[in-house]
Amino acid sequence: MAFLRSRAARVTGFALVALYLLWGPFAIAHSRATAQETLLALLVGVTTWGCAIWLLRSRAVSGHNVPPLLVTVVGAAAMQAIEPYTGLGFAFFAAIAAPHRVRLRAAVPLTALLLAALPLVSYLTGFDMAAAWGMTAGMAYTVVFSFLIWHVSTTKRQAVEVAEARAGEAVLQERARLAREVHDILAHAQSAQIVHLEGARVLLRTGADPALALDRVERAVHLARVGLEETRRALDTLRGRDLPLPERLERLAAEFRATTGASCVLTVDSGAAGLSAEAKLAVARTAQEALTNVRKHAPGAPAEVSLRLLGRWCELEIRDGGAPAARPPGPGLSDTGSPPGNGPALSNDSAQQGNGIGHTTDWLHPSGSDDTCSSGDADIGGVRDGVGEGAAEPGGRMAAGSGAGYGLIGMRERAELIGGSLTAGADDGGFAVVLRVPA
């Protein structure tokens, strides 16, 4: 098979076809009685042969091949009229080459002309009609066979193009998914680091206790390490090497209990471990985001996490009971994880500049900007300071339907990308997030 694709094989095949087609012109010229008839026969034969060689050399489907193919068909019929059987080689060549050298809308009428010309010329020149119809039938079989080969080759070429396009699309989707994962992780981690470092800067500038500033720096270092670990987890998940989903949810629940001191009940169906990598990642990210929001916006509230199979869907529900005592938001609030009075109260300008010292925010601008330090749009205690599309709920939450929450937007987009859905809103004094992904 390798030899058939080599240049030597192509040159040998080209030479054999060219010599075979030369037989017709020489045979017709040899049978003529006068020099004028011989020259006329040679002119017709050589012209037809030249057009056939043009088609043989051309390896592309082009409109420029229509005139040479038409001359080959007419020349084959003319040679058949001058001398029986001398034009058959060109006729069969034209029947085979038509669908592979010109477009279908030109190949069909040209082959129809060829099939009609053979019996017509035979009838007009007194050729044996039985033999003429036999040649026409053989030509028709050749045309059908040639068009079948063209269809198979076209289908194969299109399949290769589709496979290449799908492979390229898969690469782009993988890059986009990886970029989205890294962006989500770094956007949260780095914005929180900026908040803590800005708080440390303000504390040092105002001459506050250096221990408080050191605490902020240590928190920023911890967030940097957590962000790096989450980036590694995202890469492992995309490569299919992450922890099993039940174990990862258990770690998130244990981290929630250790951080808040509140209870976190986890319920996982046994069949949920068979989800796709994208679905597992969406479930893990949504659980992580929802539990983080419970810690920030409803400190001290217990949480419930359940993952269950519902037919063709897998449903994740994160529900909390609401903060035991919601503190009113204001520029004087310290970090939500620290008791009041754990640091100096900031002025309104400082809160706006630093976006709330010590608060790890995930509520950004409605436009989706990652600017966490813009003035006039402070996120103090988990409530946007009068900016946004939705109203704040009791306990410092943003309305789920408002779309102002960057975390909710990211979780909803992640669900929709894999054919799922996400709903979130207030429920029985608390807040509930429900994710549905294909099982």
C-alpha positions as CSV (number, residue, x, y, z in Angstrom):
1,M,0.0,0.0,0.0
2,A,2.9,2.4,0.7
3,F,4.2,1.8,-2.9
4,L,0.8,2.8,-4.3
5,R,1.0,6.1,-2.5
6,S,4.6,6.8,-3.7
7,R,5.6,9.2,-6.4
8,A,6.9,6.3,-8.5
9,A,3.5,4.6,-8.5
10,R,1.8,7.8,-9.6
11,V,4.2,8.4,-12.4
12,T,3.9,4.8,-13.6
13,G,0.1,4.9,-13.6
14,F,0.1,8.3,-15.4
15,A,2.3,6.9,-18.1
16,L,0.2,3.7,-18.6
17,V,-3.0,5.7,-18.9
18,A,-1.4,8.2,-21.3
19,L,-0.1,5.4,-23.6
20,Y,-3.5,3.6,-23.5
21,L,-5.3,6.7,-24.6
22,L,-2.8,7.2,-27.5
23,W,-3.9,4.0,-29.1
24,G,-7.2,5.6,-30.3
25,P,-5.7,8.5,-32.2
26,F,-3.0,6.4,-33.9
27,A,-5.5,3.7,-34.8
28,I,-7.9,6.2,-36.4
29,A,-5.1,7.9,-38.2
30,H,-3.7,4.6,-39.5
31,S,-7.1,3.6,-41.0
32,R,-7.6,6.7,-43.1
33,A,-7.2,6.5,-46.8
34,T,-6.0,10.0,-47.6
35,A,-3.6,12.4,-46.0
36,Q,-6.4,15.0,-45.4
37,E,-8.5,12.4,-43.5
38,T,-5.4,11.3,-41.5
39,L,-4.6,14.9,-40.5
40,L,-8.2,15.5,-39.5
41,A,-8.3,12.3,-37.5
42,L,-5.0,13.1,-35.8
43,L,-6.3,16.6,-35.0
44,V,-9.4,15.2,-33.3
45,G,-7.5,12.4,-31.6
46,V,-4.6,14.6,-30.3
47,T,-7.0,17.3,-29.1
48,T,-9.0,14.7,-27.2
49,W,-5.9,13.1,-25.8
50,G,-4.5,16.5,-24.6
51,C,-7.7,17.3,-22.8
52,A,-7.7,13.9,-21.2
53,I,-4.1,14.4,-20.0
54,W,-5.1,17.8,-18.6
55,L,-7.8,16.0,-16.5
56,L,-5.3,13.3,-15.5
57,R,-2.8,15.8,-14.2
58,S,-5.4,17.9,-12.4
59,R,-6.0,16.6,-8.9
60,A,-8.6,19.1,-7.7
61,V,-12.3,19.7,-8.3
62,S,-12.5,22.9,-10.2
63,G,-14.6,24.7,-12.7
64,H,-11.6,25.0,-15.0
65,N,-11.9,21.3,-15.7
66,V,-15.3,21.6,-17.3
67,P,-14.1,22.6,-20.8
68,P,-11.5,19.9,-21.0
69,L,-14.0,17.3,-19.9
70,L,-16.6,18.5,-22.4
71,V,-14.0,18.3,-25.2
72,T,-13.1,14.8,-24.1
73,V,-16.7,13.7,-24.3
74,V,-17.3,15.3,-27.7
75,G,-14.0,14.0,-29.0
76,A,-14.8,10.4,-27.8
77,A,-18.1,10.6,-29.7
78,A,-16.4,12.0,-32.8
79,M,-13.7,9.3,-32.8
80,Q,-16.4,6.7,-32.4
81,A,-18.2,8.1,-35.4
82,I,-15.0,8.2,-37.6
83,E,-13.8,4.7,-36.6
84,P,-15.7,2.2,-34.4
85,Y,-14.2,1.5,-30.9
86,T,-11.5,4.1,-31.2
87,G,-13.3,6.5,-28.9
88,L,-14.2,4.0,-26.1
89,G,-11.0,4.6,-24.1
90,F,-11.7,8.3,-23.9
91,A,-15.4,7.7,-23.2
92,F,-14.6,5.4,-20.2
93,F,-11.9,7.8,-19.0
94,A,-14.4,10.7,-19.1
95,A,-17.0,8.6,-17.2
96,I,-14.5,7.8,-14.4
97,A,-13.0,11.3,-14.2
98,A,-16.2,13.4,-14.3
99,P,-17.2,13.3,-10.6
100,H,-13.6,13.6,-9.4
101,R,-12.6,16.6,-11.5
102,V,-15.7,18.8,-11.7
103,R,-18.5,19.7,-9.3
104,L,-21.6,17.5,-9.2
105,R,-23.8,20.0,-11.0
106,A,-21.5,19.8,-14.0
107,A,-20.5,16.1,-13.7
108,V,-24.2,14.9,-14.0
109,P,-25.1,16.6,-17.3
110,L,-21.7,15.7,-18.9
111,T,-22.0,12.0,-18.1
112,A,-25.7,12.1,-19.3
113,L,-24.4,13.6,-22.5
114,L,-21.8,10.8,-22.8
115,L,-24.4,8.1,-22.2
116,A,-26.7,9.6,-24.8
117,A,-24.0,10.2,-27.4
118,L,-22.8,6.6,-27.8
119,P,-26.1,5.1,-29.0
120,L,-26.9,8.2,-31.1
121,V,-23.6,8.1,-32.9
122,S,-23.9,4.4,-33.4
123,Y,-27.3,4.8,-34.9
124,L,-26.3,7.6,-37.2
125,T,-23.2,5.8,-38.5
126,G,-24.9,2.4,-39.0
127,F,-23.0,0.7,-36.2
128,D,-24.4,-2.5,-34.8
129,M,-27.1,-1.4,-32.3
130,A,-26.8,-4.4,-30.1
131,A,-23.1,-3.8,-29.6
132,A,-23.9,-0.1,-29.1
133,W,-26.4,-0.7,-26.4
134,G,-24.0,-3.2,-24.7
135,M,-21.3,-0.5,-24.7
136,T,-23.8,2.0,-23.3
137,A,-24.8,-0.4,-20.5
138,G,-21.1,-0.9,-19.6
139,M,-20.6,2.8,-19.7
140,A,-23.6,3.3,-17.3
141,Y,-22.2,0.8,-14.9
142,T,-18.9,2.7,-15.0
143,V,-20.6,6.0,-14.3
144,V,-22.5,4.5,-11.3
145,F,-19.3,2.9,-9.9
146,S,-17.4,6.2,-10.3
147,F,-20.0,8.2,-8.5
148,L,-20.1,5.6,-5.7
149,I,-16.3,6.0,-5.3
150,W,-16.7,9.8,-5.3
151,H,-19.4,9.5,-2.6
152,V,-17.3,7.3,-0.4
153,S,-14.2,9.5,-0.8
154,T,-16.2,12.6,-0.1
155,T,-17.8,11.1,3.0
156,K,-14.4,10.0,4.3
157,R,-12.9,13.4,3.7
158,Q,-15.8,15.1,5.4
159,A,-15.6,12.7,8.3
160,V,-11.9,13.6,8.7
161,E,-12.7,17.3,8.6
162,V,-15.4,16.9,11.2
163,A,-13.1,14.8,13.4
164,E,-10.4,17.5,13.2
165,A,-12.9,20.3,13.9
166,R,-14.2,18.4,16.9
167,A,-10.7,17.8,18.2
168,G,-9.9,21.4,17.8
169,E,-13.2,22.4,19.6
170,A,-12.4,19.9,22.4
171,V,-9.0,21.5,22.8
172,L,-10.6,25.0,23.0
173,Q,-13.2,23.8,25.5
174,E,-10.6,22.2,27.6
175,R,-8.5,25.5,27.6
176,A,-11.6,27.5,28.4
177,R,-12.6,25.2,31.2
178,L,-9.1,25.3,32.6
179,A,-8.9,29.1,32.3
180,R,-12.3,29.4,34.0
181,E,-11.2,27.1,36.9
182,V,-8.0,29.0,37.5
183,H,-9.8,32.3,37.1
184,D,-12.4,31.4,39.6
185,I,-9.8,30.2,42.1
186,L,-7.4,33.1,41.7
187,A,-10.1,35.8,41.5
188,H,-11.4,34.8,44.9
189,A,-8.1,34.1,46.6
190,Q,-6.3,37.2,45.3
191,S,-9.2,39.5,46.0
192,A,-9.3,38.3,49.5
193,Q,-5.5,38.6,49.8
194,I,-5.8,42.2,48.6
195,V,-8.4,42.9,51.3
196,H,-6.3,41.5,54.1
197,L,-3.1,43.2,52.9
198,E,-4.9,46.5,52.5
199,G,-6.3,46.1,56.0
200,A,-2.8,45.5,57.3
201,R,-1.5,48.6,55.5
202,V,-4.3,50.7,57.0
203,L,-3.6,49.3,60.5
204,L,0.1,50.0,60.2
205,R,-0.6,53.5,58.9
206,T,-2.9,54.4,61.7
207,G,-0.5,53.1,64.3
208,A,-2.7,50.3,65.5
209,D,-1.4,47.1,67.3
210,P,1.2,45.5,65.0
211,A,-0.2,42.1,66.1
212,L,-3.4,42.9,64.3
213,A,-1.5,43.8,61.1
214,L,0.5,40.6,61.4
215,D,-2.7,38.6,61.7
216,R,-4.0,40.1,58.5
217,V,-0.7,39.3,56.7
218,E,-0.8,35.7,58.0
219,R,-4.4,35.4,56.7
220,A,-3.3,36.6,53.3
221,V,-0.5,34.0,53.3
222,H,-3.0,31.3,54.2
223,L,-5.3,32.4,51.4
224,A,-2.3,32.3,48.9
225,R,-1.6,28.7,50.0
226,V,-5.3,27.7,49.8
227,G,-5.5,29.3,46.3
228,L,-2.5,27.3,45.1
229,E,-3.9,24.1,46.6
230,E,-7.3,24.7,44.9
231,T,-5.5,25.4,41.6
232,R,-3.8,22.0,41.9
233,R,-7.1,20.3,42.8
234,A,-8.7,21.9,39.7
235,L,-6.0,20.6,37.4
236,D,-6.2,17.1,39.0
237,T,-10.0,17.2,38.5
238,L,-9.7,18.1,34.9
239,R,-7.2,15.3,34.4
240,G,-9.4,12.8,36.2
241,R,-7.0,12.3,39.2
242,D,-9.0,14.2,41.9
243,L,-10.3,12.7,45.1
244,P,-13.6,10.8,44.9
245,L,-16.6,13.1,45.1
246,P,-18.0,11.8,48.5
247,E,-14.5,12.1,50.1
248,R,-14.1,15.7,48.8
249,L,-17.6,16.7,50.1
250,E,-16.7,15.2,53.4
251,R,-13.6,17.3,53.6
252,L,-15.5,20.4,52.8
253,A,-18.0,19.6,55.5
254,A,-15.2,18.8,58.0
255,E,-13.5,22.1,57.1
256,F,-16.8,24.0,57.6
257,R,-17.3,22.4,61.1
258,A,-13.7,23.1,62.1
259,T,-13.9,26.7,60.9
260,T,-17.3,27.8,62.2
261,G,-17.9,25.4,65.1
262,A,-21.4,24.9,63.6
263,S,-22.8,21.5,62.5
264,C,-22.7,20.4,58.8
265,V,-24.8,17.3,58.0
266,L,-23.7,15.5,54.8
267,T,-25.8,13.0,52.9
268,V,-24.5,11.4,49.7
269,D,-26.2,8.7,47.6
270,S,-23.9,5.8,46.7
271,G,-24.5,6.1,43.0
272,A,-23.3,9.7,42.8
273,A,-19.7,8.7,42.4
274,G,-20.3,7.7,38.8
275,L,-20.7,11.3,37.5
276,S,-18.6,12.7,34.7
277,A,-15.5,14.7,35.5
278,E,-17.2,18.0,34.6
279,A,-20.3,17.2,36.7
280,K,-18.1,16.2,39.7
281,L,-16.1,19.4,39.4
282,A,-19.4,21.5,39.2
283,V,-20.7,19.7,42.3
284,A,-17.5,20.2,44.3
285,R,-17.1,23.8,43.3
286,T,-20.8,24.6,44.0
287,A,-20.6,23.0,47.5
288,Q,-17.4,24.8,48.2
289,E,-18.8,28.2,47.1
290,A,-22.1,27.7,49.0
291,L,-20.4,26.7,52.2
292,T,-18.0,29.6,51.9
293,N,-21.0,32.0,51.5
294,V,-22.6,30.5,54.6
295,R,-19.5,31.1,56.6
296,K,-19.2,34.7,55.4
297,H,-22.8,35.8,55.2
298,A,-24.5,33.7,57.9
299,P,-21.7,33.2,60.5
300,G,-22.6,30.5,63.1
301,A,-25.5,29.1,61.0
302,P,-25.6,25.2,60.7
303,A,-25.6,23.8,57.2
304,E,-26.9,20.7,55.4
305,V,-25.4,19.2,52.3
306,S,-27.2,16.5,50.4
307,L,-26.2,14.8,47.1
308,R,-28.9,12.5,45.6
309,L,-29.8,10.9,42.3
310,L,-33.1,11.7,40.8
311,G,-33.4,9.6,37.6
312,R,-31.2,11.1,34.9
313,W,-30.2,13.9,37.2
314,C,-28.0,14.4,40.2
315,E,-29.1,17.1,42.6
316,L,-26.9,18.9,45.1
317,E,-28.6,20.9,47.9
318,I,-26.8,23.2,50.4
319,R,-29.1,24.7,53.0
320,D,-28.4,26.7,56.1
321,G,-30.6,27.8,59.0
322,G,-29.7,31.5,58.9
323,A,-27.3,33.4,61.1
324,P,-28.2,33.2,64.8
325,A,-27.8,37.0,65.2
326,A,-27.4,39.1,62.1
327,R,-25.2,42.2,62.6
328,P,-26.3,45.3,60.7
329,P,-23.8,46.1,58.0
330,G,-21.8,49.2,58.3
331,P,-18.4,50.7,57.7
332,G,-17.4,50.0,61.2
333,L,-17.6,46.2,60.9
334,S,-14.5,44.1,61.3
335,D,-13.9,40.8,59.7
336,T,-17.0,38.5,59.7
337,G,-15.0,35.7,61.3
338,S,-13.8,37.9,64.2
339,P,-15.9,39.2,67.1
340,P,-16.7,42.9,67.2
341,G,-13.9,45.0,68.6
342,N,-11.1,42.8,67.2
343,G,-9.6,45.8,65.4
344,P,-10.0,49.5,65.0
345,A,-13.2,50.6,63.2
346,L,-12.5,52.0,59.8
347,S,-13.8,55.2,58.4
348,N,-16.2,55.2,55.5
349,D,-13.4,56.1,53.1
350,S,-11.1,53.4,54.3
351,A,-13.8,50.8,54.0
352,Q,-14.4,51.8,50.5
353,Q,-10.8,51.8,49.6
354,G,-10.1,48.5,51.1
355,N,-13.4,46.9,50.4
356,G,-13.8,46.0,54.1
357,I,-10.8,44.9,56.1
358,G,-10.6,41.2,56.6
359,H,-13.7,40.3,54.6
360,T,-13.2,37.7,51.9
361,T,-15.8,38.9,49.4
362,D,-17.2,37.2,46.4
363,W,-19.9,39.8,45.5
364,L,-18.5,41.9,42.7
365,H,-19.9,44.4,40.3
366,P,-22.9,43.5,38.2
367,S,-20.8,43.8,35.1
368,G,-18.7,40.9,36.2
369,S,-15.6,43.0,36.8
370,D,-13.0,41.7,39.2
371,D,-12.3,45.1,40.7
372,T,-12.6,44.4,44.4
373,C,-11.2,47.7,45.5
374,S,-13.4,50.3,43.7
375,S,-14.4,53.2,45.7
376,G,-18.1,53.8,46.4
377,D,-18.9,50.1,46.0
378,A,-17.8,48.6,49.3
379,D,-18.7,45.1,50.3
380,I,-19.0,45.4,54.1
381,G,-20.1,42.4,56.1
382,G,-21.4,40.6,53.0
383,V,-23.8,43.3,51.8
384,R,-23.1,45.6,48.9
385,D,-23.3,49.1,50.1
386,G,-26.4,50.2,48.3
387,V,-25.0,49.2,44.8
388,G,-26.3,46.4,42.7
389,E,-29.4,45.1,41.0
390,G,-30.9,43.2,44.0
391,A,-31.8,44.0,47.5
392,A,-30.1,42.6,50.5
393,E,-31.8,40.0,52.5
394,P,-31.9,39.8,56.3
395,G,-28.7,38.4,57.7
396,G,-26.5,40.1,55.1
397,R,-27.4,38.1,52.0
398,M,-27.9,39.2,48.5
399,A,-31.1,38.2,46.7
400,A,-30.4,35.2,44.6
401,G,-32.4,36.4,41.7
402,S,-30.6,39.7,41.6
403,G,-27.6,38.3,39.7
404,A,-25.3,40.7,41.6
405,G,-23.5,37.8,43.3
406,Y,-20.3,36.8,41.5
407,G,-20.3,33.4,43.2
408,L,-23.9,32.6,42.2
409,I,-23.3,33.8,38.6
410,G,-20.2,31.6,38.4
411,M,-22.0,28.6,39.8
412,R,-24.9,29.1,37.5
413,E,-22.7,29.5,34.4
414,R,-20.8,26.3,35.4
415,A,-24.0,24.4,35.7
416,E,-25.4,25.6,32.3
417,L,-22.2,24.7,30.5
418,I,-22.7,21.0,31.2
419,G,-26.5,21.1,30.6
420,G,-27.5,21.6,34.3
421,S,-29.2,24.3,36.3
422,L,-28.8,26.2,39.5
423,T,-31.4,27.9,41.7
424,A,-30.7,29.8,44.9
425,G,-32.8,31.9,47.3
426,A,-34.1,32.4,50.8
427,D,-35.8,29.5,52.4
428,D,-37.3,29.2,55.9
429,G,-35.2,32.0,57.3
430,G,-32.0,30.7,55.8
431,F,-30.7,30.2,52.3
432,A,-30.7,27.3,49.9
433,V,-28.6,26.5,46.8
434,V,-29.8,23.7,44.5
435,L,-27.7,22.4,41.7
436,R,-28.9,19.9,39.1
437,V,-26.4,18.2,36.7
438,P,-26.8,15.3,34.3
439,A,-26.1,12.0,36.1
